[in-house]
Amino acid sequence: MLNARDQIQLLINHLSHQENIFSKRKNQIVTMDGFSERNIIIFHQGIISGCRPNDDRLFVNFSAPRIFGLNEYIDTTLMYFRACTDISYECLPLVEAEKIIHEKNLWQAVSVNHMVTISQMLRYINNMTGVSSYAQVINCLCQLQAEPEIIRLRRTAADYIVDKSGLSRSTVMKLLAQFRAEGKVTLRKGLLMDIKDLE
């Protein structure tokens, strides 16, 4: 049985048209706006941030391959995408994607793609809503530790936590200073090097 990444790549292989692939540089924005019909977005390469438009809150960083917009019941205006690295992507009309999925019987790969997305969003909800500032900072540090090195070693822990949690910079800095003093966090020039015994 194929793993989740292979299932998503299988789906992309059937949906993608080489001539429709574009690229964006690090920090450039990708949105689903401006189309006359509903589209999906296929990310082929790179690391991408999913952010909330009204306050730029960071929901999740994810690595390609991934597809967004296949779920008709989720409003794609609830999230925009920012390139964390150089990326390649393409847009495809949803009706065309659904036709290919139906003809090629790719529903298992579609459901795996949905499950991966829902899993990441539920992780965000469980770790970041209805919990104390202390717990949010700990959760963010654990998530930052699990990020690819290209993110972890280029974003300060404070910036990452502020973007992810919406907490004030002063609150974040105070808690980071506390964790450093307790020997629970090692930072170098603001970058997270190590965490231990965070509860």
C-alpha positions in Angstrom: 0.0 0.0 0.0 1.3 3.5 -0.9 2.1 5.9 1.9 0.4 9.3 2.1 3.1 11.2 0.1 3.1 8.6 -2.7 -0.7 8.7 -2.8 -0.6 12.5 -3.2 2.1 12.3 -5.8 0.1 9.7 -7.7 -2.9 12.1 -7.8 -0.7 14.9 -8.9 0.8 12.8 -11.7 -2.6 12.3 -13.2 -3.8 16.0 -12.7 -0.7 17.9 -13.7 0.0 19.6 -17.0 3.7 20.4 -17.3 3.0 23.6 -19.4 0.8 25.0 -16.5 3.6 24.9 -13.8 4.8 28.2 -12.5 7.4 29.2 -9.9 7.5 31.7 -7.1 10.5 32.9 -5.1 10.8 32.7 -1.3 8.3 35.0 0.5 6.1 35.5 -2.5 2.4 35.0 -2.1 0.1 32.4 -3.9 -3.6 32.9 -3.6 -6.7 31.3 -5.1 -8.2 34.7 -6.0 -8.7 36.1 -9.5 -10.2 33.0 -11.3 -13.6 33.1 -12.9 -14.1 29.4 -12.0 -13.2 27.3 -9.0 -9.6 26.1 -9.1 -7.4 23.7 -7.3 -3.8 24.5 -6.5 -1.1 21.8 -6.9 2.3 22.4 -5.1 5.0 20.4 -6.8 8.1 21.5 -5.0 9.3 23.5 -2.0 8.1 24.4 1.5 4.9 26.5 1.8 3.2 28.3 4.7 -0.6 28.3 5.0 -1.7 31.6 6.5 -5.0 33.3 7.5 -5.7 36.4 5.4 -7.2 38.7 8.0 -4.3 38.6 10.4 -1.5 36.7 8.6 -1.6 34.0 11.3 0.6 31.0 10.4 -1.4 27.8 10.4 1.0 25.3 9.0 4.2 24.9 7.0 4.0 22.0 4.6 6.3 20.4 2.1 5.2 19.6 -1.5 3.7 17.6 -3.0 0.3 18.8 -1.8 -3.1 19.8 -3.3 -5.6 22.3 -2.0 -9.0 23.2 -3.3 -10.3 19.7 -4.0 -12.7 19.9 -1.0 -15.8 21.9 -2.2 -17.0 22.3 1.4 -13.9 24.3 2.6 -13.8 27.9 1.5 -10.3 28.3 0.0 -10.4 32.1 0.8 -9.8 31.0 4.5 -6.1 30.6 3.7 -3.5 32.0 1.5 0.0 30.5 0.8 3.4 32.0 1.2 6.6 30.4 -0.2 9.1 29.6 2.5 11.6 28.4 -0.2 11.4 28.7 -4.0 8.4 26.7 -5.1 6.7 25.3 -8.2 2.9 25.1 -8.5 0.0 25.1 -10.9 -3.7 25.8 -10.9 -6.3 23.6 -12.5 -10.1 24.1 -12.8 -11.9 22.0 -10.2 -14.3 20.6 -12.8 -11.4 19.3 -14.8 -9.7 17.8 -11.8 -13.0 16.0 -10.7 -13.4 14.6 -14.2 -9.9 13.1 -14.2 -10.4 11.8 -10.6 -13.6 10.1 -11.6 -12.3 8.6 -14.8 -9.1 7.3 -13.2 -10.8 6.3 -9.9 -8.4 8.3 -7.8 -10.8 8.8 -4.8 -8.5 7.0 -2.4 -5.7 9.4 -3.2 -8.1 12.3 -2.8 -9.2 11.1 0.6 -5.6 10.7 1.7 -4.8 14.3 0.6 -7.9 15.5 2.7 -6.9 13.4 5.7 -3.3 14.9 5.7 -4.7 18.4 5.5 -7.4 17.8 8.2 -4.8 16.2 10.5 -2.5 19.3 10.3 -5.4 21.7 10.9 -6.7 19.7 13.9 -3.2 19.7 15.3 -3.1 23.4 15.1 -6.6 23.7 16.7 -5.7 21.3 19.5 -2.3 23.0 20.3 -3.2 26.7 19.7 -6.8 27.4 20.8 -8.1 27.5 24.3 -4.7 27.0 25.9 -2.5 29.3 28.0 0.2 31.5 26.5 2.7 29.3 28.3 1.3 26.2 26.6 1.1 27.9 23.2 4.8 28.9 23.3 5.8 25.3 24.3 3.7 23.9 21.4 5.2 26.4 19.0 8.7 25.4 20.1 8.0 21.7 19.6 6.5 22.5 16.2 9.5 24.6 15.3 11.9 21.8 16.4 10.1 19.5 14.0 10.2 21.9 11.0 12.7 21.3 8.2 16.1 22.7 8.8 15.7 25.4 6.1 12.9 26.9 8.2 14.3 26.2 11.7 17.7 27.7 11.0 16.4 30.8 9.1 13.6 32.0 11.4 14.1 33.2 14.9 12.1 31.3 17.5 10.4 34.5 18.6 9.3 35.4 15.0 8.0 31.9 14.4 6.0 31.8 17.7 4.5 35.3 17.2 3.4 34.4 13.7 2.0 31.0 14.8 0.3 32.1 18.0 -0.6 35.8 17.7 0.9 36.4 21.1 2.6 39.7 21.8 6.4 39.8 21.2 6.9 40.8 24.8 5.0 37.8 26.1 7.0 35.4 23.8 10.3 37.0 24.7 9.6 36.7 28.4 8.7 33.0 28.2 11.7 32.3 26.0 14.0 34.0 28.5 12.4 31.9 31.3 12.9 28.7 29.3 16.6 29.6 28.6 17.2 30.4 32.3 15.8 27.0 33.2 18.0 25.3 30.7 15.0 24.0 28.7 15.8 25.9 25.5 19.0 26.6 23.7 19.0 29.5 21.3 21.8 30.9 19.2 21.3 34.4 17.7 17.6 33.8 18.3 17.5 30.5 16.4 16.3 27.4 18.1 19.1 24.9 18.6 17.6 22.4 21.1 14.7 21.9 23.5 14.5 19.5 26.4 12.1 18.8 29.3 9.5 21.2 28.2 6.2 20.5 29.9 
